[in-house]
Structure formats: structure tokens, C-alpha cells
């Protein structure tokens, strides 16, 4: 069973129509697949999860990565812990830690045999209860892949679930050709801009070369000749704006985001100022 825990009181994002399109081509529920994230950590050379002996170790571990996974096990040699190690070996680029300290479990409000995924982009946390005998290394791997949203997350059928469930209500897509020689520089600037909106806007990379993404281009009424483009949208009501870009710049992304955020704020203020008699 997956339990959601998050910092703050932000609401869950909802994709009234866009999300249906994004998920229409998702792989079957049993698939895992790799996450070709736009920004992966350097692959770890550690074969086993890092042992977290105390609260200070755990806090440093979580704060040191965009995505971090901790397994809370009273018995580090239990069958559940062994499945955790197998999953960790499958995802070397995501740091895995393991703690059997009662103080650490208490600090994070975690019960025994729980795996928690922490992500920096939206200060969110996702829990997976491993007491269920159906949860094995394969399902744990898929849990991590679905939820490992990063500063810039590449959209694919697996990360689509995590994107939908993110607490961030604003999403910015860079729709571009990853095979373009200009792609690395575009990504560098896009990621730099993402740092400025951490906790406010979820930055997403969408590769226009993938056939599974054609419906997204169609939704935004884009042709490949109009790429690269930026598309920002507000998930609760699916309001969005699309802008074609040539040589993307940090300032360009900032202006695009700020204008949309201001527009949505004015819309909210106008709604709040609506006279009561108009609502009767």
C-alpha cells in the first residue's frame, strides 16, 4: 500500500483533460522500465544501501539529493529489507539508505518495514508499506520510478503517475527534440530556471521524438516545425499558455513563468472580489 505524506498543506494536482491524454499511452501497470530523467545523480558505486545510524545521518542523507529513499526496518536482515536491497541495486543513480534506529523511525513518524521516498522539487514524501507480502523488489522499483520527480523531470509513461500526483499546481513543459545538437545547452538553461521556481512550478522535459508524446503536441496544437516550445499550465482548471522559443534563455523562461503566475493570481483575486449577490 502506498501512503502519501508531504510537507506543507498544498493540494493535490488534478489534470481534468491533459492528464488523460498524457496517460493514454502509458505502459501496463506491471512495467517498470528506466527513467531517463533529465537530471540524474551520478550513479552510485555502493552496492548496498547506506546505513543511517542516527537522525543527523538521515537528515543529511535526505537533504543531499534531489530524490532520496530510506528503508525503515527494525530487522535489517528481514526478507523485506532484502527486497529493499535488491531494488537499490536496480536503481544505482538514486541514493538508498537503511535505518533500524528507533529514534530515526520516530523522527520521521515511520512504522517498521516502511520505505519512504523524499524529493526536493516539491518537498514531498511518499511511503510504501512493505508489510504487504505482495510488495517485492520489482514493485518497489516501480514505486521509486513513478515518484522520483526531480528539478527537471523527463515525462515518460512511468513518471506520468508522479507528475499527476505532485502537489505543485503549476507545470512548465519544454517540448523539444532531444537529438538536437542544441539540446544540452537548452537543458542547462532550463534547469537553471527551474532552480528559481523550486516548490512553485514543476519543470518537465518532453521529447518530441517519442511517438507516445504525439498526443501532447496535438493537445497544445503544436507541429514539430514549431518546436522547441514552452507550455505552462495550471492543473486544477487546465488553463495554459504556449510559446514557441528558438534559443531558450533563462530570462525568457522567467518572463514566461512570471506572466502566467501573475495572470492566474489576478484571476484568483477577481474571483474572491466577486460580489456575494452575484453568487446568489
VENFENCOR-V209263 format. One line per field, one symbol per residue. ss: DSSP state (H for helix, E for strand, - for the rest). phi: phi as a letter, one per 30 degrees, with the letter a starting at -180 (. if undefined). Layout:
ss: ???
phi: ???
//
This chain:
ss: -EEEEE-----------HHHHHH--------------------------EE---HHHHHHHHH---EEEEEE------HHHHHHHHHHHH----EEEEE--HHHHHH------EEEEEE----EEEEEE-------HHHHHHHHHHH----EEE----HHHHHHH----EEEEEEE------HHHHHHHHHHHHHH----EEEEEEE---HHHHHHHHH----HHH--EEEEEE----EEEEEE-----HHHHHHHHHHHHHHHHHHHHHHH---HHHH-
phi: .cccbbdibddddbcebddddddecddedddcidcdddbcddedcddceddcdbdddddddddcbdbbbbccbdcdcdeddddddddeddbddcdcbbbcddddedecicddicccccbdebhcbbcbdcdddddbddddddedddcddbebcddaeddeddddddddccbbcccacdddddeeddddddddddedcdicbdcbcbddddddcdddddedhccddccdbcbcbcddbidabcbdbccdbddddeddddddddddddddddddddeeddcd
//
